[in-house]
Amino acid sequence: MEKTFQYVDYLWDEQKAAQLGDDQVALFLYRSNILGADLRITNYGGGNTSCKTIEKDPLTNEEVEVMWVKGSGGDIGTLTRSGIAGLYTGRLRDLKNVYGGLADEDRMVGLFDHCIYDLNSKAPSIDTPLHGLLPFKHIDHLHPDALIAVAAAKDSEQVTKEIWGDTMGWVPWQRPGFDLGLQLEKCLADNPGIRGIILGSHGLFTWGDTSYECYINSLEVIEMASKYIAKKIAQKGSVFGGAKIEGLPHEQRLEKAAAIMPLLRGLASSENRMIGHFTDSDVVMEYINSNDLERLAPMGTSCPDHFLRTKIQPLVLNLPVDENIDDTAAILEKLKPAFAQYREEYKQYYENCKHPNSPAMRDPNPVIIIYPGVGMFSFAKDKQTTRVASEFYINAINVMRGAEAITSYTSLPRQEAFDIEYWLLEEAKLQRMPAEKPLSRKVAIVTGAGGGIGKAIADKLVAEGAVVVLTDLSAEALDTALKTYKKDQAETVVCDVTDANAIAEAYKKASLAFGGVDIIVHSAGLAISKSLEDTTLKDWDILQNVLVKGQFLMAQQGVAIMRKQGLGGDIVNIASKNGLVAGPNNVGYGTAKAAQQHMTRLLAAELATDKIRVNTVNPDGVIVGSKIWEGEWAEGRAKAYGITVEELPKHYAKRNLLNEIIYPDDIANGVFACVAILNKSTGNTINVDGGMANAFVR
């Protein structure tokens, strides 16, 4: 069989497959994962795959056919056994005897549970009967851009015939469900010997007797469609009617995007706070700069998987590429009416299409926002969701590109789109989603996060749902730190907090990666323990620069972004007990820490009208796991107290009221309390020191 492809990746590894032996379920999972690894084949969460095996019925001990299929809400690229459903194929087909027609679709989904063979099954998806009513051992249902372009093209059935002759079936658009499974069954009966079926405006079904044959069949069908589209584009000479405007150079696009993203984020968060994503890939720029953008964008997407994640259509900004983004008030005056109009049009879409039992209208704000000449923004509840929404709209762009080259692009009627978007089964799936964590939808930036207290704070914020930008002087430390997080949880940027330009770059990274910033934690620091006579001007300056100037610059630039968003925010400064308590050999460090604490109070008073809360967390004696105790500071403090370095942890524990050793995680919990629990507190100092009476603030 053909193993060389131009438009898809051939990823089958014969050695890996051989290690799986004759385990058909394992081979089906392997096929699923490598199909999902190529976004041209299907995007995150899109499509589904299956296989059928012969198993022993645990009640009768007889051999029965069992279908293993991706469960509801899964992703084929990361699919494991825990994400599939195992059903008796015979029982699933017996449901034809009780099916009552299109009005009975939702009830049928409930009956899938009566077909379960594997009691550890994931909930079966709405596409289960599409696999079960076909006889093949291995089946792929995919959403390749090229195939959806064929499926969404005018005269799609005729185009299917032109590409594949009599080897492919075609079924017109119909909402997924039991009846669509019956239509696939009928298509196969009417066209015996076909290798697959095109679903109008939807996707592709292909199959094979083995997992490998199914995989190759899928690749070959997609390759044929891709070659056909490439030929059509070459004949046409240009796509999307050619360029209407010239985009900015890449670096200028990034600068403009970083400047406008907090404004867009604030407007898109009028009902629920959102996380952002930006892309200016070549595919995106060709589309958003084109003559046909104005015609195609309002038509909306065609594939259900696309618009469920992107909304039916994007918001296109009417801003010239050379617009001055620095004038926040003027830009907001131009943007607010566009967002208001989008929300009103979405409300009208809902009102015109809703049914008596439709779920309540969801957030009417746009998910996809297009700025011609600059790029494409997306906003959703978390980074993964917004990134995936962006990827799906790029899929939609590819579909429009291909369909326009073939004949012309057609989208789903608004009522059909609504019936998918507000399907009661979709609503039930949303209701099954786990509750959001306390810091979900929040963007944090933490200085000094390459290790020690800063890394512990970043870990806590991520664990509680935030996305975090970690900054540090050490690129190596940041690289090591980033590996401890999952994709879409964190970004890193090397930053010297004494350098205003470096801080500007860090905030630019936060804006481009996540849309802005909600939580600023200044944890970067160092400690120098010397007497007055031994403290040099260099010692004094570096303490003031890192601790005080760094805190000032982080607040000054971060507040400017928070004000653009209009969503309030939190600033938490990591100071020290030494800012409150006088001790020997500590003039430089203690003075800087006191300045940090009073700056916190000053900013709390100034920023309250912006709903920006500013608080201090005061650690003391964080020796274990703290970076500042790795050098001369530990030796200096040990000398001051007349003990050895090894005795310091116990010494500090004995001197606090609770006799507790203080760890970086304890400081992280203090920060979490400030940003997630004490939501009506500002200007406060939280001591995390085990109880030091001489450090009590009141």
C-alpha positions in Angstrom: 0.0 0.0 0.0 1.0 3.6 -0.6 3.2 5.0 2.2 4.2 8.4 0.7 1.8 11.2 1.1 2.1 14.9 0.3 -0.8 16.4 2.3 -1.0 14.1 5.4 1.6 12.5 7.6 2.2 8.8 7.4 3.0 8.0 11.1 2.4 4.2 11.3 5.4 2.6 13.0 5.5 -1.1 12.2 7.7 -1.9 15.2 5.3 -0.2 17.6 2.3 -1.9 15.9 4.0 -5.3 16.1 4.5 -4.9 19.8 0.7 -4.7 20.2 0.4 -8.1 18.6 -3.2 -9.1 17.8 -4.8 -6.8 20.4 -7.3 -5.1 18.1 -8.4 -2.6 20.7 -4.8 -1.6 21.3 -4.2 -1.2 17.5 -7.4 0.8 17.2 -6.1 3.1 20.0 -2.7 3.4 18.3 -4.4 4.3 15.0 -6.5 6.9 16.7 -3.5 8.5 18.4 -1.5 8.9 15.2 -4.5 10.2 13.3 -5.1 12.8 16.0 -1.5 13.9 15.8 -2.1 15.5 12.4 -4.3 18.6 12.7 -5.0 18.4 8.9 -6.8 15.1 9.6 -8.8 16.1 12.6 -8.6 18.7 15.4 -8.6 18.3 19.1 -11.8 16.5 20.3 -13.0 16.1 16.7 -14.1 12.9 15.0 -14.2 9.4 16.5 -12.8 6.0 15.8 -13.9 2.4 16.5 -13.2 -1.3 16.2 -15.2 -4.5 16.6 -13.9 -7.6 18.3 -15.3 -11.0 19.4 -15.6 -11.4 23.1 -17.1 -13.8 25.6 -20.4 -12.7 27.1 -19.9 -12.8 30.9 -23.5 -14.1 31.4 -23.8 -16.7 28.7 -20.2 -17.5 28.0 -21.1 -17.3 24.3 -19.0 -15.4 21.8 -20.5 -12.0 20.9 -19.4 -9.0 18.8 -18.4 -5.9 20.8 -17.8 -2.5 19.4 -15.1 -0.3 21.0 -15.6 3.4 20.2 -14.4 6.8 21.4 -16.6 8.0 24.3 -18.3 11.3 24.6 -16.0 14.3 24.9 -12.8 12.4 24.1 -9.9 13.3 21.8 -8.6 10.6 19.4 -5.1 12.1 19.6 -4.8 11.3 23.3 -7.4 8.4 23.5 -6.7 5.6 26.0 -8.8 2.6 27.1 -10.4 4.7 29.8 -11.8 7.0 27.2 -13.7 4.4 25.1 -17.0 2.7 25.4 -17.5 -1.0 24.8 -21.0 -2.0 23.5 -22.8 -5.2 22.3 -23.0 -4.6 18.6 -26.1 -6.8 18.3 -28.0 -4.9 21.0 -27.1 -1.6 19.4 -28.5 -2.7 16.1 -31.6 -4.0 17.9 -32.4 -0.4 18.8 -33.7 -0.1 15.2 -36.7 -2.0 16.4 -37.7 0.7 18.9 -36.5 3.8 17.1 -39.4 6.3 16.6 -37.9 8.7 14.1 -36.1 12.0 14.3 -38.2 13.2 17.3 -36.9 10.2 19.2 -33.2 11.0 18.8 -32.5 12.2 22.4 -34.2 9.1 23.9 -32.1 6.8 21.9 -28.9 8.2 23.4 -30.2 7.1 26.8 -30.8 3.6 25.4 -27.1 3.2 24.5 -26.5 2.4 28.2 -28.6 -0.7 27.8 -26.1 -1.9 25.1 -23.0 -1.6 27.4 -20.7 -4.6 27.5 -17.7 -3.1 29.3 -19.0 -1.8 32.7 -16.0 0.6 32.8 -17.1 2.3 29.6 -17.0 6.0 29.0 -20.4 7.5 28.2 -21.2 6.6 24.5 -21.3 9.6 22.2 -24.0 10.6 19.8 -22.0 9.1 16.9 -22.1 5.6 18.4 -24.8 4.3 16.0 -22.9 5.7 13.0 -20.2 3.1 13.8 -22.4 0.4 15.1 -24.8 0.2 12.1 -21.9 -0.3 9.7 -20.4 -3.8 9.4 -16.7 -3.0 9.2 -14.2 -4.1 11.9 -12.3 -0.8 11.9 -13.9 2.6 11.2 -12.6 6.2 11.2 -14.9 9.2 11.3 -12.7 12.2 10.7 -13.0 15.9 10.0 -10.1 16.6 7.5 -10.0 20.2 6.1 -9.9 18.9 2.6 -12.9 16.5 3.0 -15.0 19.1 4.7 -14.1 21.5 1.9 -15.6 18.9 -0.5 -18.6 18.4 1.9 -19.2 22.2 2.2 -18.8 23.0 -1.5 -21.7 23.8 -3.7 -22.6 20.6 -5.7 -20.8 18.5 -3.1 -22.3 15.2 -4.3 -21.2 15.9 -7.9 -17.7 16.9 -6.7 -17.5 13.6 -4.7 -18.2 11.7 -7.9 -15.6 13.6 -9.8 -12.9 12.8 -7.3 -13.6 9.2 -6.4 -16.0 8.0 -9.0 -18.2 5.1 -7.7 -15.8 4.3 -4.8 -17.3 6.8 -2.3 -20.8 7.3 -1.0 -22.4 10.6 -0.2 -25.1 11.5 2.4 -26.6 15.0 2.7 -26.3 17.1 5.8 -28.1 15.7 8.8 -27.6 16.3 12.5 -25.7 13.4 14.1 -27.8 10.7 15.7 -29.5 7.4 15.2 -31.2 8.3 11.9 -27.9 9.4 10.4 -26.5 5.9 11.3 -29.5 4.5 9.3 -28.6 6.8 6.4 -25.0 5.5 6.4 -26.3 1.9 6.5 -28.6 2.6 3.5 -25.9 4.3 1.6 -23.7 1.3 1.9 -26.5 -1.1 0.9 -27.2 1.1 -2.2 -23.5 1.3 -3.1 -21.8 -2.0 -2.1 -18.0 -2.0 -2.4 -17.5 1.7 -1.6 -14.4 2.6 0.5 -16.1 5.4 2.5 -18.9 8.0 2.8 -18.8 11.8 2.6 -21.2 13.4 5.1 -22.5 16.7 3.6 -21.1 19.8 5.5 -19.7 17.4 8.1 -16.9 15.0 7.5 -15.7 11.6 6.4 -16.3 7.9 7.2 -13.7 5.3 6.1 -13.1 1.7 7.1 -11.0 -1.4 6.8 -10.7 -5.0 7.9 -7.6 -4.2 10.0 -6.5 -1.1 11.8 -3.7 -0.6 9.3 -6.0 -1.0 6.3 -8.4 1.5 7.8 -5.6 3.9 8.5 -4.2 3.7 5.0 -7.7 4.0 3.5 -8.3 7.2 5.5 -5.0 8.7 4.4 -5.5 7.8 0.7 -9.0 9.3 0.6 -7.8 12.5 2.3 -4.8 12.7 0.0 -7.0 12.4 -3.1 -9.2 15.3 -1.9 -6.2 17.4 -1.1 -4.6 16.9 -4.5 -7.9 17.8 -6.2 -8.2 21.0 -4.2 -4.5 21.9 -4.8 -5.1 21.5 -8.6 -8.2 23.7 -8.5 -6.3 26.4 -6.5 -3.5 26.3 -9.1 -6.0 26.7 -11.9 -7.7 29.6 -10.2 -4.5 31.4 -9.5 -5.6 33.1 -6.3 -7.8 32.4 -3.4 -10.3 34.5 -1.4 -10.4 37.0 -4.3 -6.7 38.1 -3.7 -5.4 40.6 -1.1 -7.5 43.6 -0.2 -5.0 45.1 2.3 -1.3 44.6 3.1 -0.6 43.3 6.5 1.9 44.7 8.9 5.4 43.0 9.2 5.4 40.2 11.7 7.1 42.0 14.5 4.8 45.0 14.2 1.8 42.6 14.2 3.0 41.2 17.5 3.5 44.7 19.0 0.0 45.8 18.0 -1.6 42.5 19.1 0.0 42.7 22.5 -1.2 46.3 22.9 -4.8 45.6 21.9 -5.3 42.2 23.5 -6.1 43.5 27.0 -8.7 45.8 25.5 -10.3 43.0 23.6 -10.1 40.7 26.6 -11.9 43.2 28.8 -14.7 43.6 26.2 -15.0 39.9 25.6 -15.2 39.3 29.4 -18.3 41.4 29.9 -20.1 38.3 31.3 -17.3 35.8 32.1 -13.6 36.5 32.3 -11.8 35.0 29.4 -8.3 33.8 28.5 -6.9 34.9 25.1 -4.8 33.4 22.2 -3.3 35.1 19.2 -2.1 33.8 15.8 -0.9 35.5 12.7 0.0 32.4 10.7 0.3 32.6 6.9 -3.1 30.8 6.5 -4.8 33.3 8.8 -3.2 36.4 7.2 -4.1 35.3 3.6 -7.8 35.0 4.7 -8.1 38.1 6.9 -6.4 40.4 4.4 -8.5 39.2 1.5 -11.2 40.7 -0.6 -13.6 37.8 0.3 -13.3 38.2 4.1 -16.3 40.5 4.2 -18.4 38.0 2.3 -17.2 34.7 3.9 -16.8 35.6 7.6 -20.6 36.4 8.2 -21.6 33.1 6.5 -20.2 31.2 9.4 -18.6 27.8 9.6 -20.1 24.5 8.3 -18.8 21.6 10.3 -20.5 21.2 13.7 -17.2 20.6 15.4 -16.1 24.0 14.2 -18.9 26.3 15.3 -19.4 24.5 18.6 -16.0 25.9 19.6 -15.9 29.1 17.6 -19.5 30.3 17.6 -21.2 30.5 14.2 -19.2 33.6 13.0 -16.3 35.8 14.1 -16.3 39.5 15.0 -14.3 41.4 12.3 -12.8 44.7 13.6 -13.2 47.8 11.5 -9.8 49.2 12.5 -7.1 50.3 10.1 -3.7 48.6 10.5 -2.1 51.9 11.4 -4.6 52.7 14.2 -2.9 54.2 17.3 -3.6 51.6 19.9 -1.9 53.7 22.7 -5.0 55.9 23.0 -7.0 53.5 25.1 -10.1 55.7 25.5 -10.3 56.4 21.7 -9.9 52.7 20.8 -12.5 51.7 23.3 -15.0 54.1 21.8 -14.5 52.4 18.5 -14.5 48.8 19.8 -17.5 49.0 22.2 -20.1 49.5 19.5 -18.8 46.6 17.5 -19.0 44.3 20.5 -22.4 45.6 21.4 -23.6 44.9 17.9 -22.2 41.4 17.9 -23.9 40.6 21.2 -27.2 41.9 19.9 -27.0 39.9 16.7 -26.2 36.8 18.7 -29.2 37.5 20.9 -31.4 37.8 17.8 -29.9 34.5 16.5 -30.9 32.9 19.7 -34.4 34.4 19.9 -35.2 33.6 16.2 -34.1 30.0 16.4 -34.9 28.9 20.0 -37.3 26.1 20.9 -39.6 26.0 23.9 -37.2 23.7 25.7 -33.9 25.3 24.5 -31.3 25.9 27.2 -30.8 29.6 28.3 -28.8 31.8 26.0 -25.1 31.4 26.6 -22.4 34.2 26.7 -23.1 36.3 23.6 -19.5 37.6 23.3 -17.4 36.6 20.3 -14.9 33.8 20.5 -13.0 34.6 17.3 -12.0 38.2 16.7 -10.3 39.2 13.4 -8.2 42.3 13.0 -7.4 42.6 9.3 -3.7 43.2 8.7 -2.8 42.2 12.2 -4.1 38.7 13.1 -6.7 36.6 14.7 -7.6 36.5 18.4 -9.7 34.0 20.3 -11.1 34.1 23.8 -12.5 31.3 25.9 -12.6 29.9 29.5 -9.0 28.6 29.5 -5.9 28.4 27.4 -6.6 25.0 25.9 -10.1 25.9 24.9 -9.1 29.2 23.3 -6.2 27.7 21.5 -8.4 24.9 20.2 -11.0 27.4 19.1 -8.3 29.2 17.1 -7.2 25.9 15.6 -10.8 25.1 14.6 -11.3 28.4 13.0 -8.1 27.8 11.0 -9.7 24.5 9.9 -12.7 26.5 8.9 -10.5 28.9 6.9 -9.0 25.9 5.1 -12.4 24.6 4.4 -13.6 27.9 2.9 -10.4 28.1 0.9 -10.9 24.6 -0.6 -14.6 24.9 -1.2 -14.2 28.3 -2.9 -11.5 26.7 -5.2 -13.8 23.8 -6.0 -17.0 25.6 -6.7 -18.2 27.9 -3.9 -18.5 27.7 -0.1 -21.8 26.9 1.6 -22.4 27.1 5.3 -25.1 25.5 7.5 -28.5 27.3 7.7 -28.7 29.3 11.0 -31.5 27.0 12.3 -29.4 23.9 11.8 -26.4 25.5 13.5 -28.6 26.6 16.4 -30.1 23.1 16.8 -26.5 21.7 17.2 -25.2 24.5 19.4 -28.2 24.4 21.8 -29.0 20.7 21.5 -30.1 19.3 24.9 -27.5 16.6 24.6 -24.8 19.2 24.1 -26.1 21.1 27.1 -26.0 17.9 29.2 -22.4 17.4 28.2 -21.6 20.9 29.3 -23.3 20.3 32.6 -21.2 17.2 33.2 -18.0 19.3 33.0 -16.1 19.5 36.3 -16.6 22.7 38.3 -14.0 25.4 37.6 -11.2 25.9 40.0 -11.0 29.1 42.1 -8.4 30.8 39.9 -9.8 29.6 36.5 -9.9 32.3 33.9 -7.1 34.2 35.7 -3.7 35.2 34.3 -0.8 35.5 36.7 2.8 36.7 36.3 5.4 35.7 39.0 8.9 37.1 39.2 11.7 35.0 40.5 9.8 31.9 39.6 12.7 29.8 38.4 12.9 28.1 41.8 12.3 28.5 45.6 9.4 30.5 46.8 8.6 31.9 43.3 8.3 28.5 41.8 6.1 27.3 44.7 3.8 30.3 44.2 3.5 29.5 40.5 2.8 25.9 41.2 0.0 26.8 43.6 -1.6 29.3 41.2 -1.5 26.7 38.3 -2.9 24.0 40.6 -5.8 26.3 41.4 -6.6 27.0 37.8 -4.6 30.0 36.8 -2.3 30.3 33.8 1.0 31.7 34.7 4.0 33.5 33.2 7.1 32.6 35.1 10.0 35.1 35.0 13.5 34.8 36.2 17.1 35.8 35.4 18.1 32.2 34.6 16.9 30.7 31.3 18.0 27.3 32.4 16.0 27.5 35.6 12.9 28.6 33.6 13.4 25.7 31.1 13.5 23.3 34.0 10.5 24.8 35.7 8.4 24.8 32.5 8.8 21.0 32.1 6.9 20.6 35.4 3.6 21.9 33.8 1.2 20.6 31.2 0.7 22.2 27.9 -1.3 25.5 28.1 -0.6 26.0 31.8 2.4 28.2 31.8 4.8 30.3 29.7 8.3 31.6 30.7 10.3 34.7 29.9 13.8 35.7 31.0 13.4 39.0 32.9 15.6 41.3 34.9 13.1 43.1 37.1 15.5 46.1 37.4 15.1 46.7 33.7 11.9 48.5 32.5 12.3 47.1 29.0 12.7 43.6 30.2 9.5 43.9 32.2 7.7 45.3 29.2 8.7 42.2 27.2 7.4 40.0 30.1 4.1 41.7 30.0 4.0 41.5 26.2 4.5 37.7 26.5 1.6 37.6 29.0 -0.7 39.6 26.7 0.2 37.6 23.6 0.0 34.2 25.3 -3.0 34.7 27.5 -4.6 38.1 26.8 -3.4 40.2 29.7 -2.8 39.9 33.4 -4.9 39.6 36.6 -2.4 38.6 39.3 1.1 40.1 39.8 3.3 38.4 42.3 6.7 40.1 42.9 8.8 37.3 44.4 12.2 38.0 42.8 14.7 38.8 45.5 18.0 38.3 47.1 19.3 38.7 50.6 22.5 40.3 51.9 23.2 40.2 55.7 25.9 42.7 56.7 26.5 45.2 59.3 26.4 48.9 58.6 30.1 49.2 58.2 30.4 46.2 55.9 27.4 47.1 53.7 28.7 48.5 50.4 27.0 50.9 48.1 26.8 48.0 45.6 25.0 45.9 48.2 22.6 48.7 48.9 21.8 49.4 45.3 21.2 45.8 44.2 18.8 45.3 47.1 16.9 48.5 46.4 16.8 47.8 42.6 15.6 44.2 42.7 13.3 44.4 45.7 11.9 48.0 45.5 12.5 49.3 42.0 11.5 45.9 40.6 8.3 45.9 42.6 7.5 49.5 41.4 8.1 48.7 37.7 6.1 45.5 37.9 3.2 47.3 39.4 3.4 50.4 37.1 3.4 48.4 33.9 1.0 45.7 35.1 -1.6 48.2 36.3 -1.6 49.8 32.9 -2.7 46.5 31.4 -5.2 45.9 34.2 -6.8 49.2 33.5 -7.1 48.4 29.8 -9.0 45.2 30.8 -11.2 46.9 33.3 -11.5 43.7 35.3 -9.7 44.7 38.5 -6.8 42.6 39.7 -4.4 41.5 42.4 -0.9 42.5 43.3 0.9 40.5 45.9 4.4 41.5 47.0 6.6 39.0 48.8 8.4 41.0 51.5 9.8 39.7 54.8 9.4 39.8 58.6 12.6 41.8 58.4 10.7 44.8 57.1 8.9 45.0 60.4 11.4 43.8 62.9 14.8 45.4 63.6 17.7 43.0 63.8 21.5 43.1 63.6 23.5 43.0 60.4 20.4 43.8 58.2 20.3 47.4 57.3 20.2 47.0 53.5 17.8 44.1 53.3 15.5 45.3 56.1 15.2 48.8 54.7 14.3 47.4 51.2 11.7 45.1 52.6 10.2 47.9 54.7 10.0 50.0 51.5 8.2 47.1 49.7 5.7 46.9 52.5 4.9 50.6 52.5 4.7 50.8 48.7 2.1 48.1 49.0 0.0 50.2 51.3 0.4 53.3 49.1 -0.7 51.4 46.0 -3.6 49.8 47.8 -4.9 53.3 48.6 -4.3 54.5 45.0 -5.7 51.5 43.1 -8.8 50.7 45.0 -11.0 52.6 42.7 -9.8 50.3 39.9 -10.7 47.3 42.0 -7.0 46.4 42.1 -6.1 44.9 45.5 -2.6 45.1 46.7 -1.3 43.0 49.6 1.9 41.8 51.2 2.9 38.3 52.2 5.7 38.3 54.8 7.7 35.1 55.1 10.3 34.4 57.7 12.8 31.7 58.1 12.0 29.9 54.8 15.3 28.0 54.7 14.4 24.6 53.2 13.8 25.0 49.4 14.5 28.7 49.4 17.1 30.0 46.9 18.4 32.9 49.0 19.6 30.5 51.7 22.0 28.8 49.2 24.7 31.5 49.5 26.2 33.9 51.9 22.9 35.0 53.5 22.6 31.7 55.4 26.1 32.1 56.7 25.5 35.7 57.6 22.3 34.9 59.6 24.0 32.0 61.3 26.8 34.2 62.3 24.4 36.9 63.6 22.7 34.3 65.8 25.9 32.5 66.9 24.9 29.1 65.4 25.9 26.9 62.5 24.1 27.0 59.1 22.9 23.4 59.7 21.2 24.6 62.9 19.2 27.4 61.1 16.0 25.5 60.3 15.5 24.3 63.8 16.5 27.7 65.2 13.9 29.5 63.2 11.3 26.9 64.0 12.0 27.1 67.8 11.7 30.9 67.8 8.2 31.1 66.4 5.1 30.6 68.5 3.9 27.5 66.6 7.4 26.0 66.5 6.9 25.2 62.8 9.4 25.1 60.0 8.2 27.4 57.2 8.3 26.1 53.6 7.9 27.7 50.2 4.5 26.0 49.9 3.4 27.9 53.0 4.2 31.2 51.3 2.3 30.1 48.2 -0.7 29.4 50.4 -0.5 32.9 51.7 -0.5 34.3 48.1 -3.5 32.0 47.3 -5.4 33.4 50.3 -4.8 36.9 49.0 -6.0 36.3 45.5 -8.7 33.7 45.9 -10.2 34.0 49.4 -9.7 37.4 50.9 -11.5 39.2 48.0 -12.4 42.2 50.1 -9.0 42.8 51.6 -6.4 45.3 50.4 -3.4 47.0 51.9 -3.0 44.0 54.3 0.1 42.2 55.5 -0.1 38.5 55.9 2.7 37.0 58.0 3.6 33.5 57.2 6.2 33.0 59.9 4.8 30.5 62.4 3.9 33.4 64.7 6.5 36.0 65.5 5.1 38.3 68.2 7.5 41.1 67.4 6.3 41.0 63.8 2.6 41.4 64.6 1.4 44.3 62.6 -1.3 45.2 65.2 
